[in-house]
Structures are given as C-alpha cells and as structure tokens.
Amino acid sequence: MVILCLGEQEKMFTISESAPPGTFIGTISSTLLNGRTPNFYIVWPDLSLSGEDTILINDITGEITVLGELDYEKKNKYTFLSIPTDGSITTRVIIQLLNVNDNAPKFPVDHITLEISEYARLNSQLALPLATDADEGVYGIQKYNIIGGNVNNVFKLSQRNLEDIIYVDLTVNGQLDREYRNRYELTIEAVDGGDPPKKGKLEVTVIILDANDNPPVFGRSKYSATISSNVHIDDEVVTVNAIDIDDGENARISYKIIENNDKSSNLFKIGENNGIIRVAQATTFIPGTIFEFHVLARDHGLPQKLESTVPVKIEINNDNKAFETTLDIVWLTESGLPRLYEHTTIGYIFGRISVKDMSPSHTLSLSGSESICLRQSDKPSVFLLVVCGILDREVKSSYLLKFIYKDIKSGEIIFDHPIHFIILDQNDNPPVFGQKNYILKLNEETDEIPPILAKDIDEDENGRISYSLIGSDFFKINPETGLIQKTKDFDCSIGNEITFKIKATDNGETKLSSFANVIVDISALNTKPPSFERSLYEVYIKENLKEGSCFIKVSFSSQNHLFAVCFLNL
C-alpha cells in the first residue's frame, strides 16, 4: 500500500519522565471517530525516535498513554505520523519528555589520595576528578563544596565553567606544616540544582610531604666528660644525641667532629650514626689537660642539608690524686627534706646529687622505687632525682632508696647510701559511705538512730570527716560523731517514712564530699494502742434529760488519728 501525504500538521505533547505506565498523554484528534475500526495508520518515520515499547497509541480512539518506563536520559523525545484512514490531513505527533531530578551526582571513585609538599605556595592547585550527573540543565551539577576535614580552612576549591562543565581544583589556602599535621581527610560534595538538591561525595586524603625545614637539635647545650689518663683505643668517652623532627631522609642524622686548630680533636672519633665519642689514638694523656671541640649534626635532606653544632669538653683525670668520693645531696622539695607530695607531676626534678671526684669507670645508680629515677645532668658527676612514675600515698607511703656507687668493669660496689623517702598526703580521696542507701526502722523506745559513718583513706585533716543532714527537720546529726537524733514529734501527715541525705565532707584545703540516702521507717510508731485523753471520765446528768441528748464526749487517738465519741441518752 502506498500512502501519499498531501499535507501535514503538527501536534506536540509533554509528559514527565516520571509518569507511570497508564498515564494519559493526549488524543491525536478531537473529532468524533468511528469506534469500531482503526481510524489511523501509525508510522514511526525515524526509528531512533520510535517508542513502541514505551508509548501506546490507540488507532481507533487516537488516545496516547504511557506503556513502559520513561527515561529522559535515554530518550527525551518521541515522534510519529498519524495518517487518518478517511484521507484527511496527516498529523505529525511529537511527545517531549520533561526532565526531573532523578539522578544524583556521582564521582568516578569514592576515594582518592593526593600528595603535596609542605613548601607548596598559596594558590597551588591539585586537580580533582569530576563528578557526572545523568540529569541535564538545572538538574545537572551546579557546584562543589568541601564539607569536612578542612582544618583551619587550609584548602579551598577553585571552580570554572567551560562549555557547561564545571572543572574543580583543590587549592592551597593556608600554610602547610607537616610537623603540625601530616595529612588531611577531606570530604568533597558535588551538588546539583534540584530542590532539594541531590549530592555526591568524594573522600580525599591529602598527604603533606616533608620538606627539610627543621635542623637537628641536640639534647643538651653542652656535653662534658672526664676520662683517665691511661685510657685505651675505642674506650667510650661520651655520647651526643640530636633529634630532627622532619621525616625520612630529612630526619636522618650523621655526626662529625669539627677539626680545631691545634688538631687535638684528632685524638677522638665519633660514630657517624650513633654519636658515640671514643678514644681514637693510643696515647698517654697528661693529667689535668682539657680538650674542647665541636660536634656537627647534619641531616640528609634535599635540596639543602641542615646542620647544628654543640660544644664538647673532655677533661683528663689526675690518676695519682687521692681518690675521695662523697655524695652531696640537695633536696629541691618545699621542706628541703626527702619527702614529696603524692601525684607530683611526672618529670618533676626534686633533688640534685653531686659526686665528688667521680671517675669515668665508676657509675652511680638508684634502687628502691620504680617511680623515682636518677638522671645524669649535663655534667657527668651531677645527677638529678626525677619523678618517673605515679606516687600514691594510699598505695605506698614511703620508700627506702639506695644510692649505689660501683666500678663499671669489675662490678664492685664502692659504697651504698640509704635514704628513707616519705610520700606526703594530698586530699585526693573523698569520704566513702559503706553503702549508698540506708533503710532504718524507728521504734517508740528510742529517739536515736545508729550513726551512719563514712571513711576517708587520706591522712590527718584530709581524712577528718564532718557530717551534715539535708532534707528533714525531724532529725539532726552530730557533725563529729555522725549520731542522728530526733528533734520533734511526728504528725500523721508525713506518712510512714521520712527521707533525707547525709553529707560527709573532709577537712582538706580543697574539701571533698559524698552523700548517702536515708529512709527512716516510722510505721512501727503508728501501731500503738488507742490512747484516751483522760484516764477517768466522770459526768453528772439531769433526770429529765431528753432522749438523744449527748451527755459525755470521749476523745482518743489511734494510728496518729484523733477520734471523738459521744454517748447519748436513749
């Protein structure tokens, strides 16, 4: 069959891509049609715009409805020809889909790792992967944001729009310092133009690469040692140590003795990697001689190595001098005595020990406590007493310390010196009751309640307790003994129990307290037999008293209630 179209008209419909199957789109013709046989031939002139699987056209009624799922991102327009069987003009029908925001932005990956030098300048940029959004136009990607991990706003996003595509870079916005923070965990979101907008997220780890911006730093400002005049090659003299807070090769340190003018520094050598200074030549040193030189510590950073120096002083001991060794102990405590408060800060220096005429072959050590340590100072013969662990008087109130002076090679103890060291109390423990809640029963035979006492394991005034009562005026408490006494009679309105709190407070400079809840059961007081107001009632009545007249009224109390009974003349 050949169909000739002499003329053509156009009709356009719009429908949302979210319209479900069965949704009415429109009618090809408004003319009343034959309802029994087809009135139209339907032709899809462009197969790419065909919608036979998604658009249903009734060739009898001309009604157009949704047949299957519509997707604007796959096909946004359908076009077909409707040719009437009666030979009237052909209609070109165009169905245009309306886009809805049904797709969220999506990054190609969930996480990326970037690296940047801590020397990076402001506005240095790192490219970020672009997110995509299957939606178009206003429902497409509109902007990017950093929503997490941007400590001190050290980064920002630079965005530019080229041909409707938003390109984004991570830009340095502040000073980077690897020694302050060596990595950042950023969360970046892409936002479309929907209302509400849909978002996609990208986790970005930014690793700050080390730059060689810190020189080595020695642990002391000066190193000193005293050695014998008859030392041997490779005998250890002293160890210098430096630290570089940079990373990797930037922190690896090598040591070197700087040669001085008189070449005396050649008598010693230093371990390049460990900083141990040793005797370098077999020679007899002259007693009393002093050698002074500098040690250089240099890192291995690029492009420029950083370095620092420290002076070293080595004195040759007079071996012929009579050897007299004594300890001089100076206590740096408040009292000037070997005693220290518990919980003193770790690292606190509280004593200085000087060893007179100390030989390099001798050593001083300390035993008796893991919380008190002996540290050598810049001078080999001067030691410091340092708190190196927790001091708790309630665990241990004193230590027997022993200073041991011995020969390194033979292990012979030259002398030991004992010290009795006392730990002083601080108010670090509150009073503690035996239980949190107490239930007591009060009977009619006593107005006193057994004392409710707390304990405080601190010492002296820190452990002395005072008591107070809170929440009831029916009782009082002795502040020293904790004895509780009734202050007034009970009335029926208070019920069968009275509740209050007892507060225990110590007498430390900074007072500590604790509380106990007390319930006093007074129900036993309410079980007494009735009590009349009088033990004897006597009454006189007239002989002509009318019937029903009350001639005596008797009152009694029971269960904290007052009753009155009237006797009548019957």
Buried (B, 14 or more C-beta within 10 A) or exposed (E): EEEEEEEEEEBEBEBBBBBEEEBEBBBBBEEEBEEEEEBBBBEBEEEEBBBBEBBBBBBEBBBBBBBEEBBBBEBBBBBBBBBBEEEEEBBBBBBEBEBBBBBBBBBEEEEBEBEBEBBBEEEBBBEBEBBBBBBEEEBBBBBBBBEEBBEEEBBBBBBEEEEEEBEBBBBBBEEBEBBEBBEBEBBBBBBBBBEEBBBBBBBBBBEBBBBBBBBBEBEEEEBBBBBBBEBEEEEBBBBBBBEBBBBEEBBBBBBBBEEEEEEBBEBBBBBEEEBBBBBBEEEEBEBEEEBBBBBBBBBBBEEEBBBBBBBBBBBBBBEEEEBEBEBEBEBEBEEEEBBBBBBBEEEBEBBBBBBEBBBBBBBBEBBBBEBBBBEEBEBBBBBBBBBBEEBBBEEEBEBEBBBBBBEEEEEEEBEEBEBEBEBBBBBBBBBEBEEEEBEBEBEEEEEEBEEBBBEBBBBEEBBBBBBEBEEBEBBBBEEEEBBBBBEEEBEEEEEEBBEBEBBBBBBBEEEBBBBBBBEBBBEEBBEEEEEEEEEEEEEEEEEEEEEEEEEBEBEBBEEBEEEEEEBEEE
